[in-house]
């Protein structure tokens, strides 16, 4: 007695309903096309931690591989902070080492940034036409994050720094204005 129908065990593709073949073909098509052709302007959302202290807000965001000059911080209104910027694909390699490895298909020893004669190369977002990426997992493109604060803040005292790919921003709360009496003369 068979537990599975005979068509389940065979490798005959005609046994699958047409909808499964259609889904499989669509999956193969979507994986084979270049992602950059589908979305010319790539974007991503960096992750931030926001901590409220007694007298300030602290924001810590992950921006690995992004230069400080490529990040803009501005206030769009009295209580909204916007952080935006751009990340480009940059890589370091030894002269000719990684190009041969990738085009030959070996790929095990791609040059690293620790090579003594490493060269900083700045490619476009999509890379050159001759480049062949095996995996593209890094966030590349433009980003923008906006944060609205529930209390009044002191925009003039905001401080920002970036170290090891972590953007740290301290946004002080505005001092509460105390009531004051006016003497009538």
Secondary structure, 3 states (H helix, E strand, C coil): CCCCCHHHHCCCHHHCCHHHHHHHHHHHHHHHCCHHHHCCCCECCCCEEEEECCCEEEEEEECCCCCHHHEEEEEEECCEEEEEEEECCEEEECCCHHHHHHHHCCCCCCCCCCCCCCEEEECCCCCCCCCCCCCCCCCCEEEEEEEECCCCECHHHCEEEEECCEEEEEEEECCCCCCCCCCCC
